[in-house]
Amino acid sequence: MVLTLEPGMNYAPGKQMVHGENILITEDGAEWLSERAVPKMIIIKQNKKT
């Protein structure tokens, strides 16, 4: 069986971030098929136009 985890969040009006990870489940255990997300979220700053 393959599961997809897609946690997401809204961080500003009309702005959303989603990350997907695919995980293979077998009788022997789980195996990540996609690259794992970094444990610490990267901060992206937007410059305000004046």
C-alpha positions as CSV (number, residue, x, y, z in Angstrom):
1,M,0.0,0.0,0.0
2,V,1.2,3.5,-0.7
3,L,0.2,6.5,1.5
4,T,0.6,10.1,0.7
5,L,1.0,12.6,3.5
6,E,0.3,16.2,2.4
7,P,0.4,18.6,5.4
8,G,-0.3,22.2,4.5
9,M,-0.9,25.5,6.1
10,N,-2.3,28.9,5.2
11,Y,0.3,31.6,6.2
12,A,-1.4,34.7,4.7
13,P,-4.6,35.5,2.9
14,G,-4.5,33.6,-0.3
15,K,-1.2,32.0,0.4
16,Q,-0.8,28.3,1.2
17,M,2.1,25.9,1.5
18,V,1.7,22.1,1.0
19,H,4.4,19.4,1.2
20,G,3.7,15.8,0.0
21,E,5.5,12.7,1.0
22,N,4.9,9.2,-0.4
23,I,5.3,6.2,1.9
24,L,5.3,2.5,0.9
25,I,3.9,0.2,3.5
26,T,4.9,-3.5,3.2
27,E,4.8,-6.5,5.5
28,D,8.5,-5.7,6.4
29,G,7.8,-2.0,7.4
30,A,7.6,1.4,5.9
31,E,9.8,3.0,3.2
32,W,9.8,6.6,2.2
33,L,9.6,6.9,-1.6
34,S,10.0,10.7,-1.7
35,E,12.7,12.9,-0.2
36,R,12.0,13.6,3.4
37,A,11.2,17.1,4.4
38,V,13.8,19.0,6.4
39,P,12.9,18.9,10.2
40,K,13.1,22.7,10.5
41,M,10.8,24.8,8.3
42,I,12.6,27.3,6.0
43,I,11.4,30.9,6.5
44,I,10.7,32.8,3.3
45,K,10.3,36.6,3.7
46,Q,8.5,38.7,1.2
47,N,9.6,42.3,0.6
48,K,6.7,44.8,0.8
49,K,6.4,47.2,-2.1
50,T,5.9,50.7,-1.1
